[in-house]
Amino acid sequence: MNQRQPIRPQAADQAVDYGDVFGVTGATPSSPTPTGAGDQSGITIGEALEATAISVGDKPVDRGDAAAIRAAEARAAGGNVTQRSGLGAKAQAAVNFNDRVAYDYNKITISDVLSDASAKLPHDKAVTSEDADGVRGAELSNNTEAMPTPGGVADTMATAAR
Protein backbone atom coordinates (compact mmCIF):
# COMPACT_ATOMS: atom_id res chain seq x y z
CA MET A 1 0.00 0.00 0.00
CA ASN A 2 2.95 2.33 0.60
CA GLN A 3 4.49 3.85 -2.52
CA ARG A 4 7.84 5.50 -1.98
CA GLN A 5 8.88 8.62 -3.84
CA PRO A 6 12.39 8.65 -5.32
CA ILE A 7 14.86 10.53 -3.16
CA ARG A 8 18.12 11.89 -4.47
CA PRO A 9 21.14 10.25 -2.80
CA GLN A 10 23.15 12.49 -0.51
CA ALA A 11 25.97 12.21 1.98
CA ALA A 12 25.04 11.83 5.64
CA ASP A 13 26.58 15.20 6.57
CA GLN A 14 24.61 17.20 3.99
CA ALA A 15 21.36 18.97 4.72
CA VAL A 16 18.33 18.48 2.52
CA ASP A 17 18.56 20.88 -0.39
CA TYR A 18 15.65 22.80 -1.92
CA GLY A 19 16.01 20.77 -5.13
CA ASP A 20 15.85 17.48 -3.21
CA VAL A 21 12.22 18.14 -2.26
CA PHE A 22 10.92 20.32 -5.11
CA GLY A 23 11.56 19.46 -8.75
CA VAL A 24 13.63 22.41 -9.94
CA THR A 25 16.09 22.85 -12.76
CA GLY A 26 18.86 25.38 -12.98
CA ALA A 27 20.04 27.60 -10.16
CA THR A 28 18.02 27.96 -6.98
CA PRO A 29 17.01 31.59 -6.34
CA SER A 30 19.15 33.28 -3.71
CA SER A 31 16.20 35.21 -2.28
CA PRO A 32 12.54 34.32 -2.12
CA THR A 33 10.40 35.82 -4.86
CA PRO A 34 6.77 36.59 -4.13
CA THR A 35 4.22 34.87 -6.32
CA GLY A 36 0.90 36.47 -7.10
CA ALA A 37 -2.36 34.65 -7.74
CA GLY A 38 -1.85 34.91 -11.51
CA ASP A 39 1.83 34.00 -11.42
CA GLN A 40 2.35 30.36 -12.39
CA SER A 41 6.15 30.43 -12.06
CA GLY A 42 6.16 29.39 -8.39
CA ILE A 43 5.78 26.00 -6.78
CA THR A 44 2.27 24.66 -7.20
CA ILE A 45 0.00 23.34 -4.48
CA GLY A 46 0.21 19.87 -6.03
CA GLU A 47 4.00 19.97 -5.94
CA ALA A 48 3.94 21.09 -2.31
CA LEU A 49 1.62 18.19 -1.43
CA GLU A 50 3.96 15.77 -3.22
CA ALA A 51 6.87 17.21 -1.21
CA THR A 52 4.87 16.47 1.95
CA ALA A 53 4.56 12.85 0.79
CA ILE A 54 8.35 12.73 0.64
CA SER A 55 9.10 14.55 3.91
CA VAL A 56 6.60 12.81 6.24
CA GLY A 57 5.28 10.06 4.00
CA ASP A 58 5.35 7.30 6.63
CA LYS A 59 3.21 9.28 9.09
CA PRO A 60 -0.36 7.97 9.46
CA VAL A 61 -2.97 10.48 8.29
CA ASP A 62 -4.67 12.27 11.19
CA ARG A 63 -7.50 14.82 11.41
CA GLY A 64 -5.17 17.80 11.11
CA ASP A 65 -3.57 16.36 7.98
CA ALA A 66 -6.97 15.68 6.40
CA ALA A 67 -8.18 19.22 7.12
CA ALA A 68 -4.99 20.72 5.67
CA ILE A 69 -5.25 18.54 2.55
CA ARG A 70 -8.92 19.53 2.07
CA ALA A 71 -7.99 23.22 2.45
CA ALA A 72 -5.09 22.91 0.00
CA GLU A 73 -7.31 21.13 -2.53
CA ALA A 74 -10.00 23.82 -2.22
CA ARG A 75 -7.42 26.59 -2.68
CA ALA A 76 -6.02 24.86 -5.75
CA ALA A 77 -9.55 24.79 -7.20
CA GLY A 78 -9.93 28.49 -6.47
CA GLY A 79 -12.45 28.58 -3.65
CA ASN A 80 -14.22 26.42 -1.11
CA VAL A 81 -14.96 23.72 -3.69
CA THR A 82 -14.01 20.18 -2.71
CA GLN A 83 -14.37 17.02 -4.73
CA ARG A 84 -16.29 14.00 -3.54
CA SER A 85 -13.48 11.72 -4.65
CA GLY A 86 -10.57 14.15 -4.35
CA LEU A 87 -7.52 14.17 -2.14
CA GLY A 88 -9.43 15.67 0.81
CA ALA A 89 -12.05 12.92 0.65
CA LYS A 90 -9.35 10.26 0.47
CA ALA A 91 -7.56 11.82 3.43
CA GLN A 92 -10.78 11.86 5.48
CA ALA A 93 -11.45 8.21 4.58
CA ALA A 94 -7.89 7.43 5.72
CA VAL A 95 -8.56 9.14 9.07
CA ASN A 96 -11.76 7.14 9.52
CA PHE A 97 -9.88 3.92 8.75
CA ASN A 98 -6.87 4.83 10.92
CA ASP A 99 -9.12 5.55 13.91
CA ARG A 100 -10.22 1.90 13.86
CA VAL A 101 -6.76 0.35 13.41
CA ALA A 102 -4.61 -0.44 16.43
CA TYR A 103 -1.08 -0.54 14.98
CA ASP A 104 0.64 2.22 13.02
CA TYR A 105 2.06 -0.18 10.45
CA ASN A 106 -1.49 -1.02 9.32
CA LYS A 107 -2.57 2.61 8.98
CA ILE A 108 -2.90 4.64 5.77
CA THR A 109 -0.02 7.09 5.48
CA ILE A 110 0.48 10.55 4.03
CA SER A 111 2.35 9.10 1.05
CA ASP A 112 -0.55 6.74 0.33
CA VAL A 113 -2.84 9.76 -0.05
CA LEU A 114 -0.52 12.39 -1.56
CA SER A 115 1.58 10.43 -4.06
CA ASP A 116 1.08 12.03 -7.50
CA ALA A 117 -0.99 14.84 -5.95
CA SER A 118 -0.38 17.12 -8.95
CA ALA A 119 -1.98 14.60 -11.28
CA LYS A 120 -4.91 14.04 -8.90
CA LEU A 121 -5.82 17.72 -8.58
CA PRO A 122 -8.22 18.85 -11.33
CA HIS A 123 -6.86 22.43 -10.98
CA ASP A 124 -3.52 23.60 -9.64
CA LYS A 125 -1.89 26.95 -9.03
CA ALA A 126 1.19 28.49 -7.50
CA VAL A 127 1.21 28.60 -3.70
CA THR A 128 0.74 32.04 -2.17
CA SER A 129 1.27 33.13 1.42
CA GLU A 130 -2.54 33.39 1.77
CA ASP A 131 -2.85 29.74 0.70
CA ALA A 132 -0.20 28.70 3.22
CA ASP A 133 -1.92 30.66 6.01
CA GLY A 134 -5.31 29.12 5.21
CA VAL A 135 -3.90 25.58 5.17
CA ARG A 136 -2.05 26.23 8.44
CA GLY A 137 -5.26 27.44 10.08
CA ALA A 138 -7.15 24.36 8.90
CA GLU A 139 -4.45 22.03 10.22
CA LEU A 140 -4.20 23.78 13.58
CA SER A 141 -7.96 23.89 14.16
CA ASN A 142 -8.20 20.13 13.63
CA ASN A 143 -5.00 19.11 15.40
CA THR A 144 -4.82 17.96 19.01
CA GLU A 145 -1.35 19.49 19.34
CA ALA A 146 -0.86 23.25 19.39
CA MET A 147 1.46 23.29 16.37
CA PRO A 148 1.48 21.96 12.81
CA THR A 149 3.37 18.79 11.97
CA PRO A 150 7.02 19.58 11.14
CA GLY A 151 7.43 18.81 7.43
CA GLY A 152 3.68 18.31 7.14
CA VAL A 153 1.18 19.89 4.77
CA ALA A 154 1.08 23.36 6.40
CA ASP A 155 4.84 23.46 6.87
CA THR A 156 5.53 22.46 3.27
CA MET A 157 2.98 24.94 1.92
CA ALA A 158 4.65 27.74 3.91
CA THR A 159 8.04 26.75 2.52
CA ALA A 160 6.64 26.67 -1.02
CA ALA A 161 5.08 30.12 -0.57
CA ARG A 162 8.46 31.54 0.41
MOVEN-V797885 format. One record per backbone hydrogen bond with DSSP energy under -1.0 kcal/mol. CO is the residue of the C=O (numbers start at 1). NH is the residue of the N-H. Records with the same first field share a line. If there is no record, write none. Layout:
CO=NH  NH
This chain:
11=14
17=20
18=22
22=24
43=127
44=48
45=49
46=50
47=51
48=52
49=53
50=54
51=55
52=56
56=59
57=111
59=110
62=66
63=67
64=68
65=69
66=70
67=71
68=72
69=73
70=74
71=75
72=76
73=77
74=79
86=90
87=91
88=92
89=93
90=94
91=95
92=96
93=97
94=98
95=99
97=100
103=106
104=107
108=61
109=113
110=114
111=115
114=117
116=120
117=121
125=45
128=132
129=133
130=134
131=135
132=136
133=137
134=138
135=139
136=140
137=141
140=143
149=152
152=156
153=157
154=158
155=159
156=160
157=161
158=162
